[in-house]
Amino acid sequence: MNKSYIIKEIYSGMRIDRWIRNNIASLPQSLIEKSLRKGKIKVNIRKVNSSYKLKKGDKVKFFNFNFDVNKNNETKKKFSPSSELLKVHENRILENNDDFIVIYKSPGIPVQGGTKSKKNLIDILASSEFFKDTKPFPVHRLDKETSGVMIIAKNHNSARLLTTLFRLRKIHKTYLAVCHGHLNQKKGQLNDELITFENNKKKIEKAITYYKVLSETNSTSFLELKPVTGRKHQLRKQLALINNPIVGDKKYILSNKKIKSDKDLMLHAYSLKFYINDKKFFYKADTPIAFNKYLDKKKINISNS
């Protein structure tokens, strides 16, 4: 089936892969990239890659493309929340305006759905009255196990602005974490080159985080973390690299020591701060119950935090 679309101004600047998922079908990234590479999806009759940013008036054409969900469930179905689950998450909204909401994300729920988890924050919010006439646009991520404050845009213009602020490092994030062991210095900077793989290609990304030790016990450290860059699993990777992995992290752990794996990840996105047109926006979310229980159990002093 052949179809053509003319890009409207509100989608100017959006990556073509994201535009396809948001407006055409929730296709897996691998299928989008393969279709672009083989010329089954073209922009202005030319091949582009998945990172191509659309412009107003661009003509996107699909050639002999199957838009149906296949029998192997290659495209994901949206999760439909119960009224009780919907109410729980609506009560966690800290800010609501015409452009975005700010919400406390609890640990254990992914931001978006995947093959391992159907229940996700975006599909829940899509059913909410707060997105009655629009849809949620995620502009940053928190890991499934990480709790804390998140921004969800209500329209593409707001999403584009907030995404730009994140990219330009104009949104300042503060995390709280408990890690194993003690750091050599009580405050400083973690500066690393993190290795990731994208489509089987090795990537090296610069990662910078400022840290401050708020409190210590015999075996753990309570930290304030302020990432400058926003790499995937950045804080977890960086602390593991200096042999101080975050408590409860089952992915990035010490290879040379036996550490009891706690059930909950002790990583919390505590606050966000940014400016739009000289207006200051500041939001914070208190640590979850499991986090507080761990602090109490380990008798970690938080009076100075």
Buried (B, 14 or more C-beta within 10 A) or exposed (E): EEEEBEBEEEBBBBBBBBBBBBEBBBBBEEBBBEBBEEEBBBBEEEEBEBEBBBBEEBEBBBBEBEEEBEEEEEBBEBBEBEEEBBEEBBEBBBEBEEBBBBBBBBBBBBBBBEEEEBBBBBBBBBBBEBBEEBBBBBBBBBBBBBBBBBBBBBBBBBBBBBBEBBEEEEBBBBBBBBBBBBBEEEEEEBEBEBEEEEEEEEEEBEBBBBBBBBBBBEEBBBBBBBBBBBBEBBBBBBBBBBBBBBBBBEEBBEEEEEEEEBEBBBBBBBBBBBEEEEEEBEBBBEBBEBBEEBBEEBEBEEEEB
